[in-house]
């Protein structure tokens, strides 16, 4: 599997290429987009863009992978930093939302049916399903431990993903709240709606070096962190 290469031009990063490509794919559609459009938006020649990506389908594939990578990494980090399911969920959601708004600047590609090769589509679908499965497992554990109200983890997961995946529809990086602020507000709000008792403070962080933890563990508290409704693609590919 190839990846977008970025050795030739230091200012032409993978992040910049994929963010701009996703924006154009969403505006013009996959079939209406040419690599010339992406190259022009980036201020480079088409030949320069070909150094980094082999073709339009590969570019779309890479755009679909990014939100999934952000989501799965967010869950891994949340599980390593917190024990309580509510704090794990809050951290995981915050990292995904911040990645989408801050790193991708709200440009999450909406995948059109039949635009990826079977192999690429299968890889995107497997990643998307893995993210959803991890999210459901956290929710199910929260229900089992009495932290969350009784609910169907699958349906609840889709509701959360739908709320997060709508953010790119209205988010504008040059106006209003920053990505981290939106991530904090959304993640805390979504988790608070699941809590059996939102007033309970929890020791959610893992103790460090056996000496306890610093700070509070209330689900509404936010420490600065970095970092789907079912549409097809990268967690559509707006779902992770």
C-alpha positions as CSV (number, residue, x, y, z in Angstrom):
1,X,0.0,0.0,0.0
2,X,1.4,3.3,-1.0
3,X,1.1,6.5,1.0
4,X,1.3,10.1,0.0
5,X,5.0,11.0,-0.3
6,X,6.3,14.3,0.8
7,X,10.0,14.3,0.4
8,X,10.4,16.7,-2.5
9,X,8.8,19.8,-1.2
10,X,9.0,20.5,2.5
11,X,6.0,22.8,2.4
12,X,3.8,20.3,0.6
13,X,3.0,18.1,3.5
14,X,0.7,15.0,3.5
15,X,-1.7,16.9,5.8
16,X,-1.9,19.9,3.4
17,X,-2.4,17.8,0.3
18,X,-5.1,15.6,1.8
19,X,-7.0,18.5,3.5
20,X,-7.1,20.5,0.2
21,X,-8.1,17.4,-1.8
22,X,-10.9,16.5,0.6
23,X,-12.3,20.0,0.4
24,X,-12.3,19.8,-3.4
25,X,-13.7,16.3,-3.6
26,X,-16.6,17.4,-1.3
27,X,-17.2,20.5,-3.5
28,X,-16.9,19.0,-7.0
29,X,-17.5,15.3,-6.3
30,X,-15.0,12.6,-7.1
31,X,-15.9,12.4,-10.8
32,X,-16.0,16.2,-11.2
33,X,-12.5,16.6,-9.6
34,X,-9.3,16.4,-11.6
35,X,-5.8,16.4,-10.2
36,X,-5.3,19.7,-11.9
37,X,-7.9,21.2,-9.5
38,X,-6.0,19.9,-6.5
39,X,-2.6,21.0,-7.9
40,X,-4.0,24.5,-8.6
41,X,-5.4,24.9,-5.1
42,X,-2.1,23.9,-3.7
43,X,-0.1,26.2,-5.9
44,X,2.0,23.5,-7.5
45,X,2.1,21.8,-10.9
46,X,0.3,18.6,-11.7
47,X,3.7,17.0,-12.2
48,X,4.8,18.0,-8.7
49,X,1.6,16.5,-7.3
50,X,2.3,13.3,-9.1
51,X,5.5,12.9,-7.2
52,X,3.4,12.6,-4.0
53,X,0.4,10.6,-5.2
54,X,0.0,8.2,-8.1
55,X,-3.5,9.1,-9.1
56,X,-6.9,10.5,-8.1
57,X,-8.2,7.2,-6.7
58,X,-5.1,6.8,-4.4
59,X,-5.6,10.4,-3.3
60,X,-9.2,9.7,-2.3
61,X,-8.2,6.6,-0.5
62,X,-5.6,8.5,1.5
63,X,-8.3,11.1,2.4
64,X,-10.6,8.4,3.7
65,X,-7.9,6.9,5.8
66,X,-6.9,10.0,7.8
67,X,-10.0,10.4,10.0
68,X,-9.9,6.7,10.8
69,X,-6.3,6.9,11.8
70,X,-7.1,9.9,14.0
71,X,-10.0,8.1,15.6
72,X,-8.2,4.8,16.4
73,X,-5.2,6.6,17.7
74,X,-7.5,8.7,20.0
75,X,-9.0,5.5,21.4
76,X,-5.6,3.9,22.0
77,X,-4.4,7.0,23.8
78,X,-7.6,7.4,25.8
79,X,-7.3,3.8,27.1
80,X,-3.7,4.3,28.1
81,X,-4.4,7.5,30.0
82,X,-7.7,6.7,31.7
83,X,-9.4,3.8,33.5
84,X,-13.0,4.9,33.9
85,X,-15.2,4.4,30.8
86,X,-16.7,7.9,30.9
87,X,-13.2,9.5,30.8
88,X,-12.0,7.1,28.2
89,X,-14.9,8.0,26.0
90,X,-14.5,11.7,26.6
91,X,-10.8,11.6,25.7
92,X,-11.4,9.5,22.6
93,X,-14.2,11.8,21.3
94,X,-12.2,14.9,22.0
95,X,-9.2,13.7,20.2
96,X,-11.2,12.7,17.1
97,X,-13.1,16.0,17.0
98,X,-9.9,18.0,17.6
99,X,-8.1,16.1,14.8
100,X,-11.0,16.7,12.4
101,X,-11.3,20.4,13.2
102,X,-7.7,21.3,13.9
103,X,-5.5,18.9,11.9
104,X,-7.9,18.5,8.9
105,X,-9.5,22.0,9.3
106,X,-13.0,20.4,8.9
107,X,-12.2,18.8,5.6
108,X,-13.4,15.2,5.9
109,X,-14.2,13.6,2.6
110,X,-17.7,12.2,1.9
111,X,-17.1,9.0,0.0
112,X,-19.2,8.4,-3.1
113,X,-20.3,4.8,-3.8
114,X,-18.1,2.9,-6.3
115,X,-15.2,5.4,-6.3
116,X,-12.6,3.3,-4.5
117,X,-11.1,0.1,-5.8
118,X,-12.4,-3.1,-4.1
119,X,-9.1,-3.5,-2.1
120,X,-9.1,0.1,-1.0
121,X,-12.7,0.1,-0.1
122,X,-12.3,-3.0,2.0
123,X,-9.4,-1.4,3.9
124,X,-11.4,1.7,4.6
125,X,-14.4,-0.3,5.7
126,X,-12.3,-2.5,8.0
127,X,-10.8,0.5,9.7
128,X,-14.1,2.3,10.0
129,X,-15.7,-0.9,11.5
130,X,-12.8,-1.3,13.9
131,X,-13.3,2.3,15.2
132,X,-17.0,1.7,15.7
133,X,-16.3,-1.6,17.5
134,X,-13.8,0.1,19.9
135,X,-16.3,2.9,20.6
136,X,-19.1,0.4,21.3
137,X,-16.9,-1.6,23.7
138,X,-16.2,1.5,25.8
139,X,-19.9,2.3,25.9
140,X,-20.9,-1.3,26.8
141,X,-18.4,-1.3,29.7
142,X,-19.7,1.9,31.0
143,X,-23.2,0.4,31.0
144,X,-22.0,-2.8,32.7
145,X,-20.2,-0.9,35.4
146,X,-23.2,1.4,36.1
147,X,-21.4,4.5,34.9
148,X,-23.7,5.0,31.9
149,X,-27.5,4.7,31.8
150,X,-28.8,1.5,30.3
151,X,-28.6,1.8,26.5
152,X,-27.9,-0.1,23.3
153,X,-24.2,0.5,22.6
154,X,-24.6,0.1,18.9
155,X,-27.4,2.6,18.5
156,X,-25.7,5.0,21.0
157,X,-22.5,4.7,19.1
158,X,-24.2,5.7,15.8
159,X,-25.8,8.7,17.5
160,X,-22.5,9.9,18.8
161,X,-20.8,9.3,15.4
162,X,-23.6,11.2,13.7
163,X,-23.2,14.2,15.9
164,X,-19.4,14.2,15.4
165,X,-19.6,13.7,11.7
166,X,-21.9,16.7,11.2
167,X,-19.3,19.0,12.6
168,X,-17.4,19.4,9.2
169,X,-20.7,20.6,7.7
170,X,-20.7,23.8,9.7
171,X,-17.2,24.2,11.1
172,X,-15.2,27.1,9.8
173,X,-11.6,27.2,11.0
174,X,-11.3,31.0,10.5
175,X,-14.3,32.0,12.6
176,X,-15.9,31.2,15.9
177,X,-14.5,28.7,18.4
178,X,-11.2,26.9,17.9
179,X,-10.9,23.2,17.2
180,X,-9.8,22.3,20.8
181,X,-12.7,24.4,22.2
182,X,-15.2,22.6,20.0
183,X,-13.7,19.2,20.9
184,X,-14.0,20.0,24.6
185,X,-17.6,21.2,24.4
186,X,-18.8,18.3,22.2
187,X,-17.0,15.5,24.0
188,X,-18.1,16.7,27.5
189,X,-21.7,17.2,26.3
190,X,-22.0,13.8,24.6
191,X,-20.5,11.9,27.5
192,X,-22.6,13.8,30.1
193,X,-25.8,12.7,28.3
194,X,-24.9,9.0,29.0
195,X,-23.9,9.4,32.7
196,X,-26.1,7.7,35.3
197,X,-25.1,10.5,37.7
198,X,-23.5,13.5,36.1
199,X,-22.7,15.0,39.5
200,X,-20.3,12.3,40.5
201,X,-16.6,13.0,40.2
202,X,-14.4,10.1,39.1
203,X,-10.7,9.3,39.6
204,X,-10.4,8.7,35.9
205,X,-6.7,9.1,35.2
206,X,-4.3,6.3,35.7
207,X,-2.0,7.0,38.7
208,X,1.5,7.9,37.8
209,X,4.4,6.3,39.5
210,X,2.2,5.0,42.3
211,X,1.7,8.4,43.7
212,X,-1.8,9.1,42.7
213,X,-3.0,11.4,40.0
214,X,-3.1,15.1,39.5
215,X,-6.3,17.1,38.9
216,X,-9.9,16.1,38.9
217,X,-11.6,13.4,36.9
218,X,-15.0,14.9,36.3
219,X,-16.3,14.1,32.8
220,X,-16.8,17.8,32.1
221,X,-13.3,18.6,32.9
222,X,-10.9,18.9,30.0
223,X,-7.2,18.8,29.8
224,X,-5.7,20.0,26.6
225,X,-5.5,17.0,24.3
226,X,-4.7,16.4,20.7
227,X,-6.5,14.3,19.3
228,X,-20.6,7.8,12.1
229,X,-24.9,7.7,11.2
230,X,-23.7,5.4,8.6
231,X,-22.4,7.0,5.5
232,X,-20.0,5.1,3.4
233,X,-16.3,5.9,3.7
234,X,-13.7,7.2,6.1
235,X,-16.0,7.7,9.1
236,X,-18.1,9.1,6.5
237,X,-15.4,8.6,5.3
238,X,-17.1,10.8,7.6
239,X,-17.4,8.2,10.2
240,X,-14.0,7.2,11.8
